[in-house]
Amino acid sequence: MSDGKKRLSPNTRNYKLDYSSSGVLKILLLVLFAEFCAWAYQTTLPPPPTKLGSPDGLPLTSPRIKLRDGRHLSYKESGAPKDVAKSKIIYVHCFDCSKYQNPFTFAASPVWLLQFLAPSNSFPVIDRPGYGESDPDPKRTVKSLALDIEELADELNLGEKFYVAGYSMGGEVIWSCLKYIPHRLQGAVLISPAVNYWWHNLPSNLTNEAYSRQLQQDQWSLRVAHYLPWLTYWWNTQSWFPGFSVITQNPAVFSPADIEVVAKLNAMITDPNQAELMKTQPRQQGEFESIHRDMNIGWGKWEFDPLDLENPFQNSNTSVHLWMGDEDRIVPVTLQRYIAQQLAWIMYHEVIGGGHTFAFADDMGSNILKALLKIN
């Protein structure tokens, strides 16, 4: 151009950046929203589990078996040696516990324990996957733990038949054993077993009534575990509102009988090493792979409904027992009564005045085992 000035082409003139205050604000809001979404996503992701074993993991203090998928299952044995024991009873621990909490050694009569139980029976107690010193199972299902139990029995040479017993969330696992490995069972006992409110055969009027009696924080926690399991970790670790009451140790879920039982148990534990193991082992690999995955499995979508089960022992002397305290504030007794009524082949025992922890009360371990093993 003769004037020496450079002009923009027509196409170039159409591209202008909006540097007005409204344009800048829109950009900032988009950036902030993206940052918030990234932060929110990160908060829902649980940290990886803490490693077990050498060279840089937590020390192992008990034996473990290697399962067919490469995971390890930790266990602790008590009672008679397996080769001379009359009965082998695999015990499955409850929510937020480990193999060190066993009502049959804690609450059995000392005389009966020494004179009969220990010399005649073998008690392998497992750490469920992700608890204590058992490897996590990211693929865990309602079925998988029953198969783990069967594999443990084979690895320990417990024989063709064995008993299973479980308490609370561990009691819920026994339904899976009755479904998937009944051919291996000599008997079973469910003690205060957790109930999934979404089992389709439970009447809605009973489940709604029982659910409404739960603490508000528990109603929301169970909804999250059932409908939004990917949010369970965040829900129970954030500090804006309370998570699941058993995790937060809200005293409102414990009956007066529970408080008394727990106080007696604490007084019984005089070995500081045992006390430390009971305190630290359950969550030592992290909360997600232990208690949070427990919630997702226990109150998630089940592959079967226990009320669909038929008696797998019609032609044998095998028996199944369900024990429940009538003042349990964690597991609704009304739902257990209904289950026991529908499954007439289950022997139902209701402990008057018993709370959720009644199995650890004086002599209750003895009474439960006497019924299971048919001892007068």
C-alpha positions as CSV (number, residue, x, y, z in Angstrom):
1,M,0.0,0.0,0.0
2,S,1.2,3.5,-0.8
3,D,0.6,4.9,2.6
4,G,2.8,2.2,4.2
5,K,0.1,1.0,6.5
6,K,-0.7,-2.7,6.6
7,R,-4.4,-3.7,6.6
8,L,-6.0,-6.8,7.9
9,S,-7.7,-9.1,5.4
10,P,-11.5,-9.3,5.6
11,N,-11.3,-12.7,7.2
12,T,-8.9,-11.6,9.8
13,R,-11.1,-8.7,10.9
14,N,-13.8,-11.2,12.0
15,Y,-11.7,-12.9,14.7
16,K,-11.7,-10.8,17.9
17,L,-11.1,-11.9,21.5
18,D,-13.7,-10.8,23.9
19,Y,-11.8,-9.0,26.6
20,S,-14.8,-7.4,28.2
21,S,-15.6,-8.1,31.9
22,S,-18.4,-10.5,31.0
23,G,-16.2,-12.6,28.7
24,V,-13.4,-12.9,31.3
25,L,-16.0,-13.9,33.9
26,K,-17.3,-16.7,31.7
27,I,-13.8,-18.0,31.2
28,L,-13.0,-17.9,34.9
29,L,-16.3,-19.7,35.7
30,L,-15.5,-22.5,33.2
31,V,-12.0,-22.9,34.6
32,L,-13.3,-23.0,38.2
33,F,-16.0,-25.5,37.2
34,A,-13.5,-27.8,35.6
35,E,-11.2,-27.5,38.7
36,F,-14.1,-28.3,40.9
37,C,-15.1,-31.4,38.9
38,A,-11.5,-32.6,38.9
39,W,-11.3,-32.1,42.7
40,A,-14.7,-33.7,43.3
41,Y,-13.7,-36.8,41.2
42,Q,-10.4,-37.1,43.1
43,T,-12.1,-37.0,46.5
44,T,-14.3,-40.0,45.5
45,L,-11.2,-42.2,44.7
46,P,-9.9,-44.2,47.7
47,P,-6.1,-44.4,48.2
48,P,-4.4,-47.7,47.2
49,P,-4.4,-50.3,50.0
50,T,-1.3,-50.5,52.3
51,K,1.0,-53.2,51.2
52,L,1.5,-56.4,53.3
53,G,4.7,-58.3,53.8
54,S,8.3,-57.7,52.9
55,P,10.2,-55.8,51.7
56,D,8.3,-52.6,52.3
57,G,4.9,-53.7,53.6
58,L,3.3,-54.3,56.9
59,P,4.7,-57.2,58.9
60,L,2.8,-60.5,58.8
61,T,2.1,-62.1,62.1
62,S,-0.1,-65.1,61.2
63,P,-0.1,-67.9,58.6
64,R,-1.7,-67.4,55.2
65,I,-2.8,-69.6,52.4
66,K,-2.4,-68.7,48.7
67,L,-5.7,-68.9,46.8
68,R,-6.0,-70.0,43.2
69,D,-6.2,-66.4,42.0
70,G,-3.0,-65.4,43.7
71,R,-4.5,-63.7,46.7
72,H,-3.6,-64.7,50.2
73,L,-6.1,-65.4,53.0
74,S,-4.9,-65.0,56.6
75,Y,-6.1,-67.3,59.4
76,K,-5.6,-68.1,63.0
77,E,-6.2,-71.6,64.5
78,S,-7.2,-72.5,68.1
79,G,-8.5,-75.6,69.7
80,A,-7.5,-79.2,69.0
81,P,-5.1,-80.2,66.1
82,K,-7.1,-80.7,62.9
83,D,-6.1,-84.4,62.7
84,V,-7.7,-85.3,66.0
85,A,-10.5,-82.8,66.2
86,K,-14.0,-84.2,66.0
87,S,-15.4,-81.0,64.5
88,K,-13.9,-78.2,62.4
89,I,-15.6,-74.8,62.7
90,I,-14.6,-72.0,60.4
91,Y,-15.5,-68.6,62.0
92,V,-16.2,-65.5,59.9
93,H,-15.7,-62.2,61.8
94,C,-18.0,-59.2,61.8
95,F,-17.8,-55.6,60.3
96,D,-14.7,-53.7,61.3
97,C,-13.1,-56.6,63.2
98,S,-10.6,-59.3,62.4
99,K,-9.6,-62.9,63.2
100,Y,-8.8,-61.8,66.8
101,Q,-12.4,-61.2,67.7
102,N,-14.0,-64.6,68.2
103,P,-17.0,-65.1,70.5
104,F,-16.3,-68.8,70.9
105,T,-13.0,-68.2,72.6
106,F,-14.0,-64.9,74.2
107,A,-17.4,-65.9,75.6
108,A,-17.4,-69.6,76.1
109,S,-17.4,-70.9,79.6
110,P,-13.8,-71.4,80.6
111,V,-14.4,-74.8,82.1
112,W,-16.3,-76.0,79.1
113,L,-13.7,-74.5,76.8
114,L,-10.9,-76.4,78.5
115,Q,-12.6,-79.7,79.2
116,F,-14.6,-80.1,76.0
117,L,-14.2,-77.5,73.3
118,A,-10.5,-77.1,73.0
119,P,-9.6,-80.9,73.1
120,S,-12.3,-81.9,70.6
121,N,-12.8,-79.0,68.1
122,S,-10.6,-77.1,65.7
123,F,-11.3,-73.4,65.2
124,P,-9.8,-71.7,62.1
125,V,-10.8,-68.0,62.1
126,I,-10.2,-66.0,58.9
127,D,-9.5,-62.4,58.1
128,R,-12.0,-61.6,55.4
129,P,-10.5,-60.0,52.2
130,G,-9.0,-56.6,52.8
131,Y,-9.1,-57.0,56.6
132,G,-6.2,-57.8,58.8
133,E,-3.6,-59.7,56.9
134,S,-5.7,-61.0,54.0
135,D,-5.2,-59.5,50.6
136,P,-7.9,-57.3,49.2
137,D,-10.2,-58.7,46.6
138,P,-11.1,-55.9,44.1
139,K,-13.4,-58.4,42.3
140,R,-15.1,-59.5,45.4
141,T,-18.8,-60.6,45.1
142,V,-21.4,-62.2,47.3
143,K,-20.3,-65.6,46.0
144,S,-16.5,-65.2,46.1
145,L,-16.0,-65.4,49.9
146,A,-17.9,-68.6,50.1
147,L,-15.5,-70.1,47.5
148,D,-12.5,-68.6,49.5
149,I,-13.8,-70.5,52.6
150,E,-14.1,-73.7,50.7
151,E,-10.5,-73.3,49.4
152,L,-9.3,-72.6,52.9
153,A,-10.9,-75.8,54.2
154,D,-9.1,-77.7,51.4
155,E,-5.8,-76.1,52.0
156,L,-6.0,-76.8,55.8
157,N,-7.2,-80.4,55.2
158,L,-10.4,-79.9,57.2
159,G,-12.0,-82.8,55.4
160,E,-15.0,-83.4,53.3
161,K,-17.4,-81.6,55.7
162,F,-17.0,-78.7,58.1
163,Y,-19.1,-76.2,60.1
164,V,-19.3,-72.5,59.3
165,A,-20.2,-69.7,61.8
166,G,-20.4,-66.0,61.3
167,Y,-21.4,-63.0,63.3
168,S,-23.0,-59.8,62.0
169,M,-21.6,-59.0,58.6
170,G,-19.8,-62.4,58.8
171,G,-23.2,-64.0,59.6
172,E,-24.5,-62.6,56.3
173,V,-21.7,-64.4,54.5
174,I,-23.1,-67.7,55.8
175,W,-26.1,-67.2,53.5
176,S,-23.6,-67.4,50.6
177,C,-22.1,-70.6,52.0
178,L,-25.6,-72.1,52.2
179,K,-26.2,-71.1,48.6
180,Y,-22.9,-72.0,46.9
181,I,-21.1,-74.7,49.0
182,P,-23.9,-76.6,50.9
183,H,-22.3,-79.9,49.9
184,R,-19.3,-79.1,52.1
185,L,-21.2,-78.1,55.2
186,Q,-21.8,-80.2,58.3
187,G,-23.7,-77.4,59.9
188,A,-24.0,-73.6,60.0
189,V,-24.8,-70.8,62.5
190,L,-25.7,-67.2,61.7
191,I,-25.3,-64.8,64.7
192,S,-27.0,-61.4,64.5
193,P,-26.5,-61.6,60.7
194,A,-26.7,-58.4,58.7
195,V,-29.9,-57.9,56.6
196,N,-30.0,-56.4,53.1
197,Y,-33.1,-54.2,53.0
198,W,-33.3,-54.7,49.2
199,W,-33.7,-58.5,49.2
200,H,-36.8,-58.7,47.0
201,N,-38.7,-61.3,49.1
202,L,-38.8,-59.2,52.2
203,P,-42.2,-57.5,52.5
204,S,-42.0,-53.7,51.8
205,N,-44.1,-52.9,54.9
206,L,-41.6,-54.7,57.1
207,T,-38.5,-53.3,55.4
208,N,-39.9,-49.7,55.4
209,E,-40.8,-49.9,59.1
210,A,-37.4,-51.4,60.0
211,Y,-35.5,-49.0,57.8
212,S,-37.3,-46.0,59.3
213,R,-36.1,-47.1,62.8
214,Q,-32.5,-46.8,61.7
215,L,-30.6,-43.6,62.5
216,Q,-30.8,-41.0,59.7
217,Q,-27.1,-41.2,59.1
218,D,-27.4,-44.9,58.6
219,Q,-30.4,-44.7,56.2
220,W,-28.3,-42.4,54.0
221,S,-25.2,-44.4,54.3
222,L,-26.9,-47.6,53.2
223,R,-28.7,-45.8,50.3
224,V,-25.2,-44.7,49.1
225,A,-23.8,-48.2,49.4
226,H,-26.7,-49.7,47.5
227,Y,-27.3,-47.1,44.8
228,L,-24.0,-45.2,44.5
229,P,-21.3,-47.6,45.7
230,W,-18.5,-45.5,44.0
231,L,-19.4,-42.8,46.5
232,T,-19.1,-44.9,49.7
233,Y,-15.5,-44.0,50.4
234,W,-16.1,-40.3,50.1
235,W,-19.4,-40.5,52.1
236,N,-17.8,-42.1,55.1
237,T,-14.6,-40.0,55.1
238,Q,-15.9,-36.5,54.5
239,S,-16.4,-34.3,57.6
240,W,-19.6,-32.3,56.5
241,F,-22.0,-34.8,57.9
242,P,-21.8,-38.2,59.8
243,G,-21.2,-41.4,58.0
244,F,-22.3,-45.0,58.9
245,S,-22.8,-45.1,62.7
246,V,-20.9,-48.3,63.3
247,I,-17.8,-46.6,61.7
248,T,-18.3,-43.4,63.7
249,Q,-19.0,-45.3,66.9
250,N,-22.2,-43.5,67.5
251,P,-23.3,-44.7,71.0
252,A,-27.0,-44.5,69.9
253,V,-26.7,-47.8,68.0
254,F,-25.7,-49.7,71.1
255,S,-28.3,-51.0,73.6
256,P,-27.6,-51.0,77.4
257,A,-26.8,-54.7,77.1
258,D,-24.3,-54.0,74.4
259,I,-22.6,-51.3,76.5
260,E,-22.3,-53.8,79.4
261,V,-20.9,-56.6,77.2
262,V,-18.3,-54.3,75.6
263,A,-17.2,-53.0,79.0
264,K,-16.7,-56.6,80.2
265,L,-14.8,-57.5,77.1
266,N,-12.5,-54.6,77.5
267,A,-11.8,-55.6,81.1
268,M,-11.0,-59.1,80.0
269,I,-8.3,-58.1,77.6
270,T,-5.2,-57.8,79.8
271,D,-2.6,-58.5,77.2
272,P,-1.5,-55.2,75.6
273,N,-0.3,-56.9,72.4
274,Q,-3.7,-58.5,71.9
275,A,-5.5,-55.2,72.6
276,E,-3.3,-53.5,70.0
277,L,-3.9,-56.2,67.4
278,M,-7.7,-56.0,67.9
279,K,-7.5,-52.2,67.5
280,T,-5.2,-51.9,64.5
281,Q,-5.7,-55.0,62.4
282,P,-9.2,-54.4,60.9
283,R,-8.4,-51.3,59.0
284,Q,-4.6,-51.5,58.7
285,Q,-4.7,-51.9,54.9
286,G,-7.1,-49.0,54.5
287,E,-10.8,-48.3,55.1
288,F,-12.0,-48.8,51.6
289,E,-10.8,-52.4,51.1
290,S,-12.1,-53.4,54.5
291,I,-15.2,-51.6,55.8
292,H,-16.3,-49.7,52.8
293,R,-16.2,-52.6,50.4
294,D,-18.0,-54.6,53.1
295,M,-20.8,-52.1,52.9
296,N,-21.0,-52.2,49.1
297,I,-21.2,-56.0,49.1
298,G,-23.5,-56.4,52.1
299,W,-26.1,-53.8,51.1
300,G,-25.4,-53.9,47.4
301,K,-27.2,-55.8,44.7
302,W,-27.2,-59.5,45.5
303,E,-27.0,-62.4,43.1
304,F,-29.7,-64.2,45.1
305,D,-32.2,-63.7,47.9
306,P,-31.7,-65.9,51.0
307,L,-35.5,-66.4,51.1
308,D,-35.3,-68.3,47.8
309,L,-33.1,-70.9,49.4
310,E,-34.4,-74.4,49.9
311,N,-33.3,-76.7,52.6
312,P,-30.0,-78.1,51.3
313,F,-29.9,-80.7,54.1
314,Q,-33.3,-82.5,53.8
315,N,-31.7,-85.9,53.7
316,S,-29.1,-85.4,56.4
317,N,-28.7,-84.6,60.1
318,T,-27.2,-81.2,59.3
319,S,-28.8,-78.2,61.0
320,V,-28.7,-74.4,60.5
321,H,-29.2,-72.1,63.4
322,L,-29.9,-68.3,63.5
323,W,-29.4,-66.5,66.7
324,M,-30.7,-63.0,67.4
325,G,-31.0,-60.5,70.3
326,D,-34.4,-58.9,70.6
327,E,-32.9,-55.5,71.5
328,D,-30.5,-55.4,68.6
329,R,-30.4,-51.7,67.4
330,I,-28.2,-52.5,64.4
331,V,-29.9,-55.4,62.8
332,P,-33.8,-55.4,62.9
333,V,-35.1,-58.4,64.8
334,T,-38.5,-58.0,63.0
335,L,-36.8,-58.9,59.7
336,Q,-35.0,-61.9,61.2
337,R,-38.2,-63.2,62.6
338,Y,-39.8,-63.0,59.2
339,I,-36.8,-64.8,57.5
340,A,-37.0,-67.6,60.2
341,Q,-40.7,-68.0,59.7
342,Q,-40.3,-68.4,55.9
343,L,-37.3,-70.7,56.1
344,A,-38.8,-73.3,58.5
345,W,-35.7,-75.5,58.2
346,I,-33.7,-72.9,60.1
347,M,-33.6,-73.3,63.9
348,Y,-34.3,-69.8,65.3
349,H,-33.1,-68.7,68.7
350,E,-34.0,-65.3,70.1
351,V,-32.2,-64.0,73.2
352,I,-34.4,-61.9,75.4
353,G,-32.7,-58.6,76.4
354,G,-29.8,-59.3,74.0
355,G,-28.3,-56.6,71.9
356,H,-26.2,-56.9,68.8
357,T,-23.1,-58.1,70.8
358,F,-25.0,-60.8,72.9
359,A,-22.8,-63.5,71.5
360,F,-19.9,-62.1,73.5
361,A,-21.9,-62.2,76.8
362,D,-21.2,-64.7,79.5
363,D,-21.6,-68.3,78.4
364,M,-23.3,-67.4,75.1
365,G,-20.5,-68.8,73.0
366,S,-20.9,-72.1,74.8
367,N,-24.7,-72.1,74.3
368,I,-24.4,-71.4,70.6
369,L,-21.9,-74.2,70.0
370,K,-23.9,-76.7,72.1
371,A,-26.9,-76.1,69.9
372,L,-24.8,-76.3,66.7
373,L,-23.0,-79.5,67.8
374,K,-26.0,-81.0,69.4
375,I,-24.6,-81.3,72.9
376,N,-26.8,-81.5,75.9
